[in-house]
Amino acid sequence: MPARTARTTSAPSSPTVPAHRVTADVPSRLGAPSPAPVPEHATPESCDAQFELIGEIVSDLRESVLATRESSDANMRAELEQQCTVLMARLRGAQKRALLGLHHLREMTKARGVDADPSRVRCATSAYELVHHRAQIKAQEDYEDSSKNAKLGLDLMDLKDFESDAKSRGIKVRVRGADEHELTLRRLEHELLVRKEMEAEAKALEVELSELKSEVARKRQLIVGGAVRDSMEALRRAAEPLRRKFDLPYTTTQKVDEKVELFPVPLYVLYAQLKHVQQAYEEDISVEVVGRVEDARAMKKRVANEEDVEEDTETHNRRHGNKRRRGHQGRKQETSSVYDEFPLRVVLGISGIEITFSYLVRLHVVVSHCKQKRDLLINLFPDDDGTTMPNNASASTVPSDFTFDFSCTSGEARPFMWAQHLAGLSFLPPLPRTVTEDETQKIIEKADALRVVHTLKAKISSGR
């Protein structure tokens, strides 16, 4: 067996536990007493010493196993194997004692914790009560500092105001030799007197308010249900011819006027033509404006922004010598935007039949449809069924293969030529031609709103 050098161990963590090994060899230490032979005697220091002993035994066992593997002598190997067996038994005993000691310490810790719980609860309760009492003391100090009259339970008039008001009433404020209590009583008497006066004033104001409400109700009844309403009605009827002559709007027509101001030019002309026929010739028709004002304002703002962007782009291209792109990239890609309608519409009512006029912003045409009779407007005038596109200039804003599809519009509205004339729209033909005076007179004659109304009435009457 090769000679082994002696090893020293570290000093134990507690001076009460003896060192297990100093300079002795392993065989001389095997019979050494255990640091904690009885679990009840276990302490944290003895458990630490026990684990140190386990570490030493494991180290010795590793050395013995290594020496057994390297030894070639049978007698020596048998002696080393016996030594390994003894070390294993020693290791099991040390582990068992260490586990029993740890278990005993854990149980003792739990028992000590149970004993310490009431003290811990009392300590937490005392801390909470201490914080609570400090907060109460601080709140009381703040309250007393905020008002000198805190102990009275009510807010009295300021001392300076009390002195000035009491002198004006002839009340003695301070008496020679009077203490703080006497001053407080005088202030309370003054406060009672002032509050009685305020209560009497409040009751007088309530009576006055009731009388005013009765007076208002009487005057309202006189205006609403009395002679004033009849006089106003007679005045309105007398002013009706003057209003028609100057077309002065009533309050009830202000909302309509706000919508009309938002009209694009074609819809405005169409609305004005129909309105003039209604007022000048006293035709039995109705002309109304439908749609949301907010949507109309938003669309006008959006179109104006798009025009500004296009103008800026063209200016930039001219400055830098860029050529304008043509083809499909320069046109609107979305087909749905081609049929965008202006949110406001004009509705013409004739004998219970409603004809709606809309304006297509992209195509720059006016379309119309009749909800009750879809074929009423078709061929209202000869050779005008609304299937052809009246505005040839719209080809620059739509694809080359575009054809007008009236099913994409609301109510399947069509761009009739008479509707364009009614809206003041006159489009150039695709080919140049010489316009004579007779043709000019014909164009003027076509823009005849009265003729359109009479033709519609005749067709509606004949269809019944």
C-alpha positions as CSV (number, residue, x, y, z in Angstrom):
1,M,0.0,0.0,0.0
2,P,1.5,3.3,-0.9
3,A,2.2,5.7,1.9
4,R,-0.3,8.5,2.3
5,T,0.5,11.9,3.6
6,A,-1.3,13.2,6.6
7,R,-4.1,15.8,6.0
8,T,-5.3,18.6,8.3
9,T,-8.9,19.6,8.7
10,S,-10.4,23.0,9.2
11,A,-11.4,24.0,12.7
12,P,-15.0,23.4,13.6
13,S,-17.6,26.2,13.4
14,S,-18.2,26.1,17.2
15,P,-15.7,25.8,20.0
16,T,-18.0,23.5,21.9
17,V,-17.6,20.8,19.2
18,P,-14.2,18.9,19.3
19,A,-12.2,18.5,16.2
20,H,-12.7,15.2,14.5
21,R,-9.3,14.9,13.0
22,V,-6.0,16.8,13.3
23,T,-3.0,14.7,12.1
24,A,-4.2,11.1,12.6
25,D,-4.5,8.7,9.7
26,V,-7.9,7.3,8.6
27,P,-7.7,4.0,10.6
28,S,-7.0,5.8,13.8
29,R,-10.0,8.1,13.3
30,L,-12.6,5.4,12.5
31,G,-13.4,5.0,16.2
32,A,-13.7,8.7,16.9
33,P,-16.9,9.8,18.7
34,S,-19.7,11.3,16.6
35,P,-20.2,15.1,17.0
36,A,-23.9,14.6,17.7
37,P,-24.5,11.0,18.9
38,V,-28.1,11.8,20.1
39,P,-30.5,13.8,17.8
40,E,-31.9,15.7,20.8
41,H,-28.3,17.1,21.5
42,A,-28.0,18.4,17.9
43,T,-27.2,22.0,17.4
44,P,-26.5,24.0,14.2
45,E,-22.8,23.8,15.0
46,S,-22.9,20.1,15.5
47,C,-24.7,19.6,12.2
48,D,-22.1,21.6,10.4
49,A,-19.4,19.4,12.0
50,Q,-21.3,16.3,11.1
51,F,-21.4,17.3,7.4
52,E,-17.6,18.1,7.6
53,L,-17.1,14.5,8.9
54,I,-19.2,13.1,6.0
55,G,-17.0,15.0,3.6
56,E,-13.8,13.6,5.1
57,I,-15.2,10.0,5.1
58,V,-16.1,10.4,1.4
59,S,-12.6,11.7,0.6
60,D,-11.0,8.7,2.4
61,L,-13.3,6.3,0.7
62,R,-12.4,7.7,-2.7
63,E,-8.7,7.3,-1.8
64,S,-9.2,3.7,-0.7
65,V,-11.1,2.8,-3.8
66,L,-8.4,4.3,-6.0
67,A,-5.7,2.4,-4.1
68,T,-7.6,-0.9,-4.4
69,R,-7.8,-0.4,-8.2
70,E,-4.1,0.3,-8.5
71,S,-2.9,-2.5,-6.1
72,S,-1.8,-5.8,-7.6
73,D,-1.2,-7.6,-4.3
74,A,-4.1,-9.9,-3.3
75,N,-3.5,-9.5,0.4
76,M,-3.3,-5.8,0.1
77,R,-6.5,-5.6,-2.0
78,A,-8.4,-7.7,0.6
79,E,-7.2,-5.4,3.3
80,L,-8.3,-2.3,1.3
81,E,-11.7,-3.8,0.5
82,Q,-12.3,-4.4,4.2
83,Q,-11.3,-0.9,4.9
84,C,-13.8,0.4,2.2
85,T,-16.5,-1.7,3.8
86,V,-15.8,-0.1,7.2
87,L,-15.8,3.4,5.6
88,M,-19.2,2.7,3.9
89,A,-20.7,1.6,7.2
90,R,-19.2,4.7,8.9
91,L,-20.6,6.9,6.1
92,R,-24.2,5.5,6.5
93,G,-24.1,6.1,10.2
94,A,-22.8,9.6,9.8
95,Q,-25.5,10.4,7.2
96,K,-28.3,8.9,9.4
97,R,-27.1,11.0,12.4
98,A,-26.9,14.1,10.2
99,L,-30.5,13.6,8.9
100,L,-31.8,12.9,12.4
101,G,-30.1,16.0,13.7
102,L,-31.6,18.2,10.8
103,H,-35.0,16.7,11.4
104,H,-34.8,17.5,15.1
105,L,-33.6,21.1,14.4
106,R,-36.5,21.6,11.9
107,E,-39.0,20.4,14.5
108,M,-37.5,22.7,17.1
109,T,-37.6,25.6,14.7
110,K,-41.3,25.0,14.0
111,A,-42.0,24.8,17.8
112,R,-40.1,28.0,18.4
113,G,-42.0,29.6,15.5
114,V,-45.3,28.6,17.1
115,D,-44.2,30.1,20.4
116,A,-43.0,33.3,18.6
117,D,-46.3,33.8,16.6
118,P,-48.2,35.5,19.5
119,S,-45.3,37.8,20.1
120,R,-45.1,38.6,16.4
121,V,-48.8,39.4,16.3
122,R,-48.6,41.6,19.3
123,C,-45.6,43.4,17.8
124,A,-47.5,44.0,14.5
125,T,-50.6,45.2,16.4
126,S,-48.5,47.6,18.4
127,A,-46.9,49.0,15.3
128,Y,-50.3,49.4,13.6
129,E,-51.7,51.1,16.7
130,L,-48.7,53.4,16.9
131,V,-49.1,54.5,13.3
132,H,-52.8,55.0,13.8
133,H,-52.4,57.1,17.0
134,R,-49.7,59.2,15.3
135,A,-52.1,59.9,12.4
136,Q,-54.9,60.8,14.7
137,I,-52.7,63.2,16.7
138,K,-51.5,64.9,13.5
139,A,-55.0,65.2,12.2
140,Q,-56.1,66.8,15.5
141,E,-53.2,69.2,15.4
142,D,-53.9,70.2,11.8
143,Y,-57.6,70.7,12.6
144,E,-56.9,72.9,15.6
145,D,-54.3,75.0,13.6
146,S,-56.8,75.5,10.7
147,S,-59.4,77.1,12.8
148,K,-59.4,78.6,16.3
149,N,-63.1,77.7,16.5
150,A,-62.7,74.0,16.0
151,K,-64.0,73.2,19.4
152,L,-67.3,75.0,18.7
153,G,-68.2,72.7,15.8
154,L,-69.2,75.5,13.4
155,D,-67.6,78.2,11.3
156,L,-67.9,81.6,12.8
157,M,-67.4,84.9,11.1
158,D,-63.8,86.1,11.0
159,L,-62.8,88.0,14.1
160,K,-62.0,91.2,12.2
161,D,-65.3,91.1,10.3
162,F,-67.1,90.3,13.6
163,E,-65.6,93.4,15.3
164,S,-66.5,95.7,12.4
165,D,-70.0,94.4,12.0
166,A,-70.7,94.4,15.7
167,K,-69.6,98.0,16.0
168,S,-72.0,99.0,13.2
169,R,-74.8,97.3,15.1
170,G,-73.9,98.9,18.4
171,I,-72.9,95.6,20.1
172,K,-70.0,95.7,22.6
173,V,-67.2,93.6,21.3
174,R,-64.8,93.4,24.2
175,V,-65.5,94.0,27.8
176,R,-62.7,94.9,30.3
177,G,-61.7,91.8,32.2
178,A,-63.6,89.4,29.9
179,D,-61.9,86.2,29.0
180,E,-61.9,84.0,25.9
181,H,-65.1,82.3,26.9
182,E,-67.0,85.6,27.2
183,L,-65.7,86.7,23.7
184,T,-66.9,83.4,22.2
185,L,-70.4,83.8,23.7
186,R,-70.7,87.3,22.2
187,R,-69.6,85.9,18.8
188,L,-72.2,83.2,19.0
189,E,-74.9,85.7,19.7
190,H,-73.8,87.8,16.8
191,E,-73.7,84.8,14.5
192,L,-77.3,83.9,15.5
193,L,-78.5,87.4,14.8
194,V,-76.8,87.4,11.3
195,R,-78.1,84.0,10.4
196,K,-81.7,85.0,11.3
197,E,-81.4,88.0,9.0
198,M,-80.0,85.8,6.2
199,E,-82.9,83.3,6.6
200,A,-85.5,86.1,6.4
201,E,-83.8,87.5,3.3
202,A,-83.8,84.0,1.7
203,K,-87.5,83.6,2.3
204,A,-88.2,87.0,0.7
205,L,-86.2,86.0,-2.3
206,E,-88.1,82.7,-2.6
207,V,-91.4,84.7,-2.6
208,E,-90.1,87.1,-5.3
209,L,-88.9,84.1,-7.4
210,S,-92.4,82.5,-7.2
211,E,-94.0,85.8,-8.3
212,L,-91.6,86.1,-11.2
213,K,-92.4,82.5,-12.4
214,S,-96.1,83.3,-12.3
215,E,-95.5,86.4,-14.3
216,V,-93.5,84.5,-16.9
217,A,-96.1,81.8,-17.2
218,R,-98.9,84.4,-17.7
219,K,-96.9,86.2,-20.4
220,R,-96.0,82.8,-22.1
221,Q,-99.7,81.9,-22.2
222,L,-100.5,85.3,-23.7
223,I,-97.9,84.8,-26.4
224,V,-98.6,81.2,-27.2
225,G,-102.4,80.9,-26.9
226,G,-103.6,84.5,-27.0
227,A,-104.0,87.3,-29.5
228,V,-100.3,87.7,-30.1
229,R,-100.1,84.4,-32.0
230,D,-103.0,85.4,-34.2
231,S,-101.4,88.7,-34.9
232,M,-98.1,87.1,-35.9
233,E,-99.9,84.6,-38.2
234,A,-101.8,87.4,-39.9
235,L,-98.5,89.3,-40.3
236,R,-96.8,86.3,-41.8
237,R,-99.6,85.9,-44.3
238,A,-99.5,89.5,-45.2
239,A,-95.7,89.4,-45.7
240,E,-95.8,86.2,-47.9
241,P,-96.1,88.1,-51.3
242,L,-93.2,90.3,-50.3
243,R,-91.1,87.3,-49.2
244,R,-91.8,85.6,-52.6
245,K,-90.8,88.7,-54.5
246,F,-87.5,89.1,-52.7
247,D,-87.1,85.4,-51.8
248,L,-86.4,86.3,-48.1
249,P,-85.7,83.1,-46.1
250,Y,-87.7,82.3,-42.9
251,T,-86.0,80.7,-40.0
252,T,-87.5,77.3,-41.1
253,T,-85.6,77.6,-44.4
254,Q,-82.2,78.5,-43.0
255,K,-81.1,74.9,-42.9
256,V,-82.1,74.5,-46.5
257,D,-80.1,77.6,-47.4
258,E,-77.0,76.2,-45.6
259,K,-77.3,73.1,-47.7
260,V,-77.7,75.1,-51.0
261,E,-74.6,77.0,-50.3
262,L,-72.6,73.8,-50.3
263,F,-74.0,72.7,-53.7
264,P,-71.6,72.4,-56.6
265,V,-72.5,74.7,-59.5
266,P,-74.5,72.2,-61.6
267,L,-76.7,71.2,-58.6
268,Y,-77.1,74.8,-57.6
269,V,-78.3,75.8,-61.1
270,L,-80.7,72.8,-61.2
271,Y,-82.1,73.7,-57.8
272,A,-82.5,77.4,-58.7
273,Q,-84.3,76.5,-62.0
274,L,-86.8,74.2,-60.3
275,K,-87.3,76.6,-57.4
276,H,-88.0,79.5,-59.8
277,V,-90.6,77.5,-61.6
278,Q,-92.2,76.6,-58.3
279,Q,-92.3,80.2,-57.1
280,A,-92.8,82.2,-60.3
281,Y,-95.4,80.0,-62.0
282,E,-96.9,78.7,-58.7
283,E,-96.7,75.1,-60.0
284,D,-98.0,72.4,-57.7
285,I,-94.6,70.9,-57.1
286,S,-92.1,70.5,-54.3
287,V,-88.3,71.0,-54.4
288,E,-86.3,69.7,-51.4
289,V,-82.7,69.1,-50.5
290,V,-81.7,65.8,-48.8
291,G,-78.4,64.6,-47.4
292,R,-76.0,65.3,-44.6
293,V,-74.3,68.7,-44.4
294,E,-71.3,67.2,-42.6
295,D,-70.6,64.7,-45.4
296,A,-70.9,67.5,-48.0
297,R,-68.4,69.7,-46.2
298,A,-66.0,66.8,-45.9
299,M,-66.2,65.9,-49.6
300,K,-65.7,69.5,-50.7
301,K,-62.6,69.8,-48.5
302,R,-61.2,66.5,-49.8
303,V,-61.8,67.5,-53.4
304,A,-60.1,70.9,-52.8
305,N,-57.1,69.2,-51.2
306,E,-56.8,66.8,-54.2
307,E,-56.9,69.7,-56.6
308,D,-54.2,71.5,-54.7
309,V,-52.0,68.4,-54.7
310,E,-52.5,68.0,-58.5
311,E,-51.7,71.7,-59.1
312,D,-48.5,71.5,-57.0
313,T,-47.4,68.4,-58.9
314,E,-48.0,70.1,-62.2
315,T,-46.0,73.1,-61.1
316,H,-43.2,71.0,-59.9
317,N,-43.1,69.1,-63.2
318,R,-43.0,72.3,-65.2
319,R,-40.2,73.7,-63.1
320,H,-38.0,70.6,-63.3
321,G,-38.9,69.7,-66.9
322,N,-40.6,66.4,-66.0
323,K,-43.1,65.1,-68.5
324,R,-46.6,64.3,-67.2
325,R,-47.2,60.6,-67.1
326,R,-50.0,59.3,-69.2
327,G,-51.8,56.1,-69.4
328,H,-53.5,54.2,-66.6
329,Q,-51.0,55.4,-64.0
330,G,-52.2,59.0,-64.4
331,R,-55.9,58.1,-64.0
332,K,-58.0,56.9,-61.1
333,Q,-57.4,53.2,-60.5
334,E,-60.5,52.6,-58.4
335,T,-63.6,52.2,-60.5
336,S,-65.8,52.8,-57.4
337,S,-64.5,56.3,-57.0
338,V,-65.6,57.2,-60.6
339,Y,-69.3,57.0,-59.4
340,D,-68.8,59.1,-56.3
341,E,-71.9,61.1,-55.7
342,F,-72.1,64.5,-53.9
343,P,-73.8,63.8,-50.5
344,L,-76.5,66.4,-51.1
345,R,-79.3,65.7,-53.6
346,V,-82.3,67.6,-55.1
347,V,-85.7,65.9,-54.9
348,L,-88.5,67.1,-57.2
349,G,-92.0,66.0,-56.1
350,I,-94.8,66.0,-58.7
351,S,-98.2,64.5,-57.9
352,G,-96.8,62.1,-55.3
353,I,-93.9,61.0,-57.6
354,E,-90.3,61.9,-56.5
355,I,-87.5,62.4,-58.9
356,T,-84.0,62.6,-57.4
357,F,-81.1,64.5,-59.0
358,S,-77.5,63.7,-58.0
359,Y,-74.2,65.0,-59.1
360,L,-71.2,62.6,-60.0
361,V,-68.1,64.5,-58.9
362,R,-65.6,62.5,-61.0
363,L,-67.6,62.4,-64.2
364,H,-69.0,65.9,-63.9
365,V,-72.5,65.0,-64.9
366,V,-76.0,65.1,-63.3
367,V,-77.9,61.8,-63.0
368,S,-81.5,61.4,-62.1
369,H,-83.9,58.5,-61.3
370,C,-87.5,57.9,-60.2
371,K,-88.0,55.4,-57.4
372,Q,-91.7,54.9,-57.9
373,K,-91.6,54.5,-61.7
374,R,-88.1,53.5,-63.0
375,D,-89.1,53.9,-66.7
376,L,-90.7,57.3,-66.2
377,L,-87.6,59.3,-67.2
378,I,-86.5,57.0,-70.1
379,N,-87.2,58.8,-73.4
380,L,-88.9,61.7,-71.6
381,F,-87.6,63.6,-74.6
382,P,-86.9,62.0,-78.0
383,D,-83.6,60.0,-78.4
384,D,-82.6,60.5,-74.7
385,D,-82.7,57.2,-72.9
386,G,-79.7,58.0,-70.6
387,T,-77.4,55.3,-71.9
388,T,-74.8,57.5,-73.5
389,M,-72.2,59.5,-71.7
390,P,-73.0,63.2,-72.3
391,N,-69.6,64.5,-71.0
392,N,-66.9,63.4,-73.5
393,A,-64.3,65.2,-71.5
394,S,-64.5,62.7,-68.7
395,A,-62.4,60.3,-70.8
396,S,-59.3,61.9,-69.3
397,T,-60.2,60.8,-65.8
398,V,-61.4,57.2,-66.5
399,P,-59.8,54.2,-68.2
400,S,-60.0,54.0,-72.0
401,D,-62.4,51.1,-72.0
402,F,-64.8,52.8,-69.5
403,T,-68.6,52.6,-70.2
404,F,-71.2,54.2,-68.0
405,D,-72.9,51.6,-65.9
406,F,-76.0,53.0,-64.3
407,S,-76.3,50.0,-62.0
408,C,-73.3,51.4,-60.1
409,T,-75.3,54.5,-59.1
410,S,-77.9,54.8,-56.4
411,G,-81.4,54.0,-57.7
412,E,-79.8,53.2,-61.2
413,A,-79.7,56.9,-62.0
414,R,-78.9,57.8,-65.6
415,P,-77.2,60.9,-67.1
416,F,-80.1,62.2,-69.2
417,M,-79.3,65.0,-71.6
418,W,-82.2,67.1,-70.4
419,A,-80.9,66.9,-66.8
420,Q,-77.5,68.3,-68.0
421,H,-79.3,71.2,-69.7
422,L,-81.4,71.7,-66.6
423,A,-78.2,72.0,-64.5
424,G,-76.6,74.4,-67.0
425,L,-74.1,71.9,-68.3
426,S,-73.3,72.1,-72.0
427,F,-70.6,69.8,-73.2
428,L,-68.5,70.1,-76.4
429,P,-69.1,67.4,-79.0
430,P,-66.2,65.0,-79.7
431,L,-65.7,66.5,-83.2
432,P,-65.4,70.2,-83.9
433,R,-68.3,71.9,-85.7
434,T,-69.4,75.4,-86.5
435,V,-72.0,76.7,-84.1
436,T,-74.5,79.0,-85.7
437,E,-76.9,81.4,-84.1
438,D,-79.8,79.0,-84.7
439,E,-77.9,76.3,-82.8
440,T,-77.1,78.6,-80.0
441,Q,-80.8,79.5,-79.7
442,K,-81.6,75.9,-79.6
443,I,-79.2,75.3,-76.8
444,I,-80.8,78.2,-74.9
445,E,-84.3,76.8,-75.5
446,K,-83.2,73.3,-74.2
447,A,-82.4,74.8,-70.8
448,D,-86.1,75.2,-70.1
449,A,-87.1,74.0,-66.6
450,L,-90.8,74.9,-67.1
451,R,-90.8,72.6,-70.2
452,V,-89.3,69.8,-68.2
453,V,-91.9,70.1,-65.4
454,H,-94.8,70.2,-67.8
455,T,-93.5,67.2,-69.7
456,L,-93.1,65.2,-66.5
457,K,-96.7,66.2,-65.4
458,A,-98.1,65.1,-68.8
459,K,-96.3,61.7,-68.7
460,I,-97.3,61.1,-65.1
461,S,-101.0,62.0,-65.9
462,S,-101.1,59.8,-69.0
463,G,-99.6,56.9,-67.1
464,R,-102.4,56.7,-64.5
